[in-house]
Amino acid sequence: MADYEEKTVAVLRQELKERGIPNTGLTRKAQIIEKLEEDDERRKGYTKGDKSADKKVSKPHDESMQDDSSRSVPNKRSPEQASAEQAKKQKIQYDKPGTQKPRLTTPDLEFEYDRSQLRDSRPTPGRIAKPRYDQFSLSEDLKQHFENNFYVPKPEKPPGRLDRVQKDELFVEQTRLDPRAAFHDLHKCLDKGPNGSPTADNAGFQLDYEKVQDWDRPQPYNKRAMIRGMDRAVDKARSEEDQIFDVFFVDGERPDDNTSHIAKDYVKDQISKDLNVPWHQINPDHAKQWEKQGFKKVVFKDWWKEPTQEERRRFSNMLKGAALRKDL
């Protein structure tokens, strides 16, 4: 029997997926191992010639974006007959309205900004993928488009009344399955593990596994500590803003209080593109580096323009989850 104890949860979940075994409600490593060992026993009975085992083998279960239906099963029929029979048996345990529709995947949600509407049309440094729509940024027309042309699997709901833990598990599983969900990319990153392939957030930047892991850990609630933390964060942001503005704008020229928080994002964007450093990493040290490299200070009134709708849309994406991105 395979030594599952030495494998990570992410690897074990992948093995469940490859075997077509549902993992709804399996949150602990011991539960996953138990499922795999049960499947091992069923497979042993099948290979020894137990004809009834064919009925016991777990039905294929499509959890990934790729179609695993081509996984071979020993039988005496021709390959064509076997494929047809397997297709008939592929009764997914998820609610799948309109089986003729393709499954919605992250590439289906990708888009590009209209660069003619951006103040600086240069490429965004550090981006590893195109930006994507999520459930909050989709227009009504796009929501209807995806509903009409794609399907999203729904996890099998346990029978009876659900307790809080079961509800949380069901929510997380649905988030894993729906690429439009707010935390889909974070759970995808966690499922891959620390050595998994890079995962991009909705803005197209790579997530940092350790930061996402910290986000996923339960945090004790302490109101005073939260308020102190927020105050420190505000003070730090103001200090960094002042330092960046002092470097970027000519003396005596700077945004007023009504535009400073918006202007800072665009100042960082220009420095980011001039230095080819990801936007979320820009700090006062990068501003000083920008000045040392010979870039000229600007006059605020000549430089500032009210953001277009497309620019606002871009920065709405850039700001979401920036603290969880990997520093390159």
C-alpha positions as CSV (number, residue, x, y, z in Angstrom):
1,M,0.0,0.0,0.0
2,A,1.3,3.5,-0.9
3,D,2.9,5.5,1.9
4,Y,0.5,8.4,1.9
5,E,1.7,9.9,5.2
6,E,4.9,11.2,3.6
7,K,2.9,13.2,1.0
8,T,1.6,16.7,1.4
9,V,-2.1,17.5,1.5
10,A,-1.8,19.3,-1.9
11,V,-0.3,16.1,-3.5
12,L,-2.9,13.9,-1.9
13,R,-5.7,16.2,-3.2
14,Q,-4.2,16.0,-6.7
15,E,-4.3,12.2,-6.4
16,L,-7.9,12.3,-5.4
17,K,-8.6,14.4,-8.5
18,E,-6.7,12.1,-10.8
19,R,-8.6,9.1,-9.5
20,G,-12.0,10.9,-9.9
21,I,-12.7,10.8,-6.1
22,P,-14.9,13.6,-4.7
23,N,-13.1,15.6,-2.0
24,T,-16.0,17.6,-0.6
25,G,-15.8,17.7,3.2
26,L,-12.3,16.2,3.3
27,T,-10.4,18.8,5.3
28,R,-8.0,16.7,7.3
29,K,-5.1,14.7,5.9
30,A,-6.3,11.5,7.7
31,Q,-9.6,11.7,5.9
32,I,-8.0,12.0,2.5
33,I,-5.7,9.1,3.2
34,E,-8.6,7.0,4.3
35,K,-10.4,7.7,1.0
36,L,-7.3,6.8,-1.0
37,E,-6.8,3.6,0.9
38,E,-10.4,2.6,0.4
39,D,-9.9,3.2,-3.3
40,D,-6.7,1.0,-3.2
41,E,-8.8,-1.8,-1.8
42,R,-11.4,-1.5,-4.5
43,R,-8.7,-1.5,-7.1
44,K,-7.2,-4.6,-5.7
45,G,-10.5,-6.5,-5.9
46,Y,-10.9,-5.3,-9.5
47,T,-7.5,-6.4,-10.7
48,K,-8.1,-9.9,-9.2
49,G,-11.0,-10.4,-11.5
50,D,-13.9,-9.5,-9.2
51,K,-16.5,-8.4,-11.8
52,S,-18.6,-6.7,-9.2
53,A,-15.7,-4.3,-8.4
54,D,-16.5,-2.5,-11.7
55,K,-19.6,-1.2,-10.1
56,K,-17.7,-0.1,-6.9
57,V,-14.9,1.9,-8.5
58,S,-15.4,5.6,-7.9
59,K,-17.1,7.4,-10.7
60,P,-15.0,10.0,-12.6
61,H,-15.2,13.4,-11.0
62,D,-14.1,16.4,-13.0
63,E,-12.6,18.9,-10.6
64,S,-9.9,20.3,-12.7
65,M,-10.0,22.6,-15.8
66,Q,-8.7,19.7,-17.9
67,D,-10.7,16.8,-19.0
68,D,-9.5,13.6,-17.3
69,S,-12.1,11.4,-19.0
70,S,-9.4,9.7,-21.1
71,R,-8.0,7.8,-18.0
72,S,-7.9,4.2,-19.1
73,V,-9.9,1.5,-17.3
74,P,-9.0,-2.2,-17.9
75,N,-11.7,-3.9,-20.0
76,K,-12.2,-6.4,-22.8
77,R,-14.0,-4.1,-25.1
78,S,-12.4,-2.2,-28.0
79,P,-11.0,1.3,-27.3
80,E,-13.9,2.9,-29.2
81,Q,-16.5,0.9,-27.1
82,A,-14.7,1.6,-23.9
83,S,-14.6,5.4,-24.6
84,A,-18.3,5.5,-25.4
85,E,-19.1,3.4,-22.3
86,Q,-17.0,5.6,-20.1
87,A,-18.6,8.7,-21.4
88,K,-22.0,7.3,-20.5
89,K,-20.8,6.5,-17.0
90,Q,-19.3,10.0,-16.4
91,K,-22.1,11.1,-14.2
92,I,-20.5,13.9,-12.2
93,Q,-21.7,14.4,-8.7
94,Y,-22.0,18.1,-9.2
95,D,-25.1,20.0,-10.3
96,K,-24.1,20.6,-14.0
97,P,-26.9,22.4,-15.8
98,G,-26.6,22.1,-19.6
99,T,-24.0,19.3,-20.0
100,Q,-23.3,20.5,-23.5
101,K,-21.8,23.7,-22.2
102,P,-18.0,23.9,-21.7
103,R,-16.8,24.4,-18.1
104,L,-15.9,28.0,-17.1
105,T,-12.1,28.4,-16.6
106,T,-9.9,31.3,-15.6
107,P,-8.7,31.9,-19.3
108,D,-12.4,32.5,-20.2
109,L,-12.4,35.5,-17.7
110,E,-9.2,37.1,-19.0
111,F,-9.3,40.5,-20.8
112,E,-7.0,43.4,-21.7
113,Y,-7.4,47.1,-20.9
114,D,-8.0,49.6,-23.7
115,R,-4.5,51.1,-23.6
116,S,-5.6,54.1,-25.7
117,Q,-7.6,55.2,-22.6
118,L,-4.6,54.9,-20.2
119,R,-2.3,57.8,-19.4
120,D,0.7,55.5,-19.6
121,S,0.2,52.7,-22.1
122,R,3.5,50.9,-21.4
123,P,3.2,47.2,-20.2
124,T,2.8,46.6,-16.5
125,P,6.0,45.3,-15.0
126,G,5.8,42.0,-13.1
127,R,2.5,40.7,-14.5
128,I,2.6,37.0,-15.3
129,A,-0.9,36.8,-16.7
130,K,-3.7,38.9,-18.2
131,P,-6.1,40.5,-15.7
132,R,-9.4,38.7,-15.1
133,Y,-13.0,39.5,-14.3
134,D,-14.4,38.4,-10.9
135,Q,-17.9,38.2,-9.6
136,F,-17.7,41.9,-8.5
137,S,-16.3,43.4,-11.7
138,L,-18.6,41.6,-14.2
139,S,-21.2,43.7,-15.9
140,E,-24.8,42.3,-16.1
141,D,-24.3,41.6,-19.8
142,L,-21.1,39.6,-19.1
143,K,-22.7,37.8,-16.2
144,Q,-25.5,36.7,-18.5
145,H,-23.0,35.7,-21.2
146,F,-21.1,33.4,-18.9
147,E,-24.3,31.9,-17.5
148,N,-25.6,31.2,-21.0
149,N,-22.4,29.8,-22.5
150,F,-20.6,28.0,-19.6
151,Y,-21.3,25.9,-16.6
152,V,-19.7,25.9,-13.2
153,P,-19.9,22.7,-11.1
154,K,-21.5,22.9,-7.7
155,P,-20.2,20.8,-4.8
156,E,-22.5,18.0,-3.5
157,K,-24.3,19.3,-0.5
158,P,-24.3,16.9,2.5
159,P,-27.7,15.6,3.6
160,G,-29.5,17.2,6.5
161,R,-29.0,20.5,8.2
162,L,-25.5,21.8,7.9
163,D,-23.5,23.1,10.9
164,R,-21.1,26.1,10.7
165,V,-18.1,24.0,9.8
166,Q,-19.9,22.2,7.0
167,K,-21.2,25.5,5.6
168,D,-17.7,26.8,5.6
169,E,-16.4,23.7,3.9
170,L,-19.1,24.0,1.3
171,F,-18.3,27.6,0.6
172,V,-14.6,26.9,0.2
173,E,-15.3,24.0,-2.1
174,Q,-17.5,26.2,-4.3
175,T,-14.8,28.9,-4.3
176,R,-12.3,26.4,-5.6
177,L,-14.7,25.4,-8.4
178,D,-15.8,28.8,-9.5
179,P,-13.1,30.9,-11.1
180,R,-15.3,34.0,-10.7
181,A,-15.3,33.6,-6.9
182,A,-13.4,36.3,-4.8
183,F,-10.9,33.9,-3.2
184,H,-10.6,31.3,-6.0
185,D,-7.0,32.3,-6.8
186,L,-6.0,32.1,-3.1
187,H,-7.4,28.6,-2.6
188,K,-5.8,27.5,-5.9
189,C,-2.5,28.8,-4.6
190,L,-2.9,26.9,-1.3
191,D,-3.9,23.7,-3.0
192,K,-0.8,23.7,-5.2
193,G,1.5,23.9,-2.1
194,P,4.8,25.8,-1.6
195,N,6.5,24.1,-4.6
196,G,3.5,24.4,-7.0
197,S,3.4,26.3,-10.2
198,P,2.9,30.1,-10.0
199,T,-0.7,31.3,-9.4
200,A,-1.8,34.7,-10.7
201,D,-4.3,36.9,-8.9
202,N,-7.1,38.8,-10.7
203,A,-4.7,41.6,-11.7
204,G,-2.2,39.1,-13.2
205,F,0.5,39.3,-10.5
206,Q,2.0,36.2,-8.9
207,L,0.8,35.3,-5.4
208,D,3.2,34.6,-2.6
209,Y,2.4,31.2,-1.1
210,E,3.6,32.1,2.4
211,K,1.6,35.3,2.5
212,V,-1.5,33.5,1.3
213,Q,-0.9,30.8,4.0
214,D,-0.7,33.5,6.7
215,W,-4.0,35.0,5.3
216,D,-5.6,31.6,5.6
217,R,-4.7,31.1,9.3
218,P,-7.4,31.9,11.8
219,Q,-6.6,35.2,13.5
220,P,-7.6,36.1,17.1
221,Y,-9.9,39.1,17.2
222,N,-8.6,41.9,19.3
223,K,-10.3,45.3,18.7
224,R,-7.6,47.4,20.3
225,A,-4.8,45.7,18.4
226,M,-6.7,46.1,15.2
227,I,-7.2,49.8,15.8
228,R,-3.5,50.3,16.7
229,G,-2.5,48.3,13.6
230,M,-4.7,50.4,11.4
231,D,-3.3,53.7,12.9
232,R,0.2,52.5,12.3
233,A,-0.7,51.5,8.7
234,V,-2.2,55.0,8.0
235,D,0.8,56.8,9.5
236,K,3.2,54.6,7.4
237,A,1.3,55.3,4.2
238,R,1.3,59.0,4.8
239,S,5.0,59.0,5.5
240,E,5.7,57.0,2.4
241,E,3.4,59.2,0.3
242,D,5.2,62.4,1.5
243,Q,8.6,60.9,0.7
244,I,7.6,59.8,-2.8
245,F,5.9,63.2,-3.6
246,D,9.0,65.1,-2.4
247,V,11.2,63.2,-4.9
248,F,8.7,63.1,-7.8
249,F,7.3,66.6,-7.9
250,V,9.2,69.9,-8.1
251,D,9.5,71.9,-4.9
252,G,6.3,73.3,-3.6
253,E,4.2,71.3,-6.1
254,R,2.1,68.4,-4.8
255,P,-1.5,67.1,-4.9
256,D,-4.0,68.5,-2.4
257,D,-5.8,66.3,0.2
258,N,-8.6,65.5,-2.2
259,T,-6.4,63.9,-4.9
260,S,-3.3,62.8,-3.0
261,H,-4.4,59.2,-2.4
262,I,-5.3,58.8,-6.1
263,A,-2.3,60.6,-7.4
264,K,0.1,58.4,-5.3
265,D,-1.1,55.3,-7.2
266,Y,-0.3,57.0,-10.5
267,V,3.1,58.3,-9.3
268,K,4.0,54.8,-8.3
269,D,2.8,53.5,-11.6
270,Q,5.1,55.8,-13.6
271,I,8.1,55.0,-11.3
272,S,7.2,51.3,-11.7
273,K,7.3,51.5,-15.5
274,D,10.4,53.7,-15.6
275,L,12.3,51.3,-13.3
276,N,10.6,48.1,-14.5
277,V,9.7,47.1,-10.9
278,P,6.2,45.7,-10.0
279,W,3.8,48.5,-8.9
280,H,3.0,46.9,-5.5
281,Q,6.8,46.9,-4.5
282,I,7.3,50.7,-5.1
283,N,8.4,52.5,-2.0
284,P,10.4,55.7,-1.2
285,D,13.7,53.9,-1.9
286,H,12.6,53.2,-5.4
287,A,11.6,56.9,-5.8
288,K,15.2,57.9,-4.8
289,Q,16.6,55.4,-7.2
290,W,14.3,56.8,-9.9
291,E,15.8,60.3,-9.3
292,K,19.4,59.0,-9.3
293,Q,18.8,57.4,-12.7
294,G,18.2,60.8,-14.1
295,F,14.4,61.0,-14.4
296,K,13.2,64.6,-14.1
297,K,10.8,65.9,-11.4
298,V,7.5,67.0,-12.7
299,V,5.2,70.0,-12.2
300,F,2.0,68.6,-10.7
301,K,-0.5,70.9,-12.5
302,D,1.1,69.9,-15.9
303,W,1.3,66.2,-15.1
304,W,-2.0,65.5,-13.4
305,K,-5.1,64.4,-15.3
306,E,-8.4,63.1,-14.0
307,P,-8.4,59.3,-14.3
308,T,-10.5,57.8,-17.1
309,Q,-13.0,55.1,-16.5
310,E,-10.5,52.5,-17.8
311,E,-7.8,53.8,-15.5
312,R,-10.1,53.5,-12.5
313,R,-11.0,50.0,-13.6
314,R,-7.3,49.1,-13.9
315,F,-6.4,50.4,-10.4
316,S,-9.4,48.8,-8.8
317,N,-7.8,45.5,-9.9
318,M,-4.3,46.5,-9.0
319,L,-5.2,47.5,-5.4
320,K,-7.1,44.3,-4.6
321,G,-5.0,41.8,-2.7
322,A,-1.7,43.6,-3.4
323,A,-0.4,42.6,0.0
324,L,-0.4,38.9,-0.9
325,R,1.7,39.3,-4.1
326,K,5.2,37.9,-4.5
327,D,8.1,40.4,-4.5
328,L,10.2,39.9,-7.6
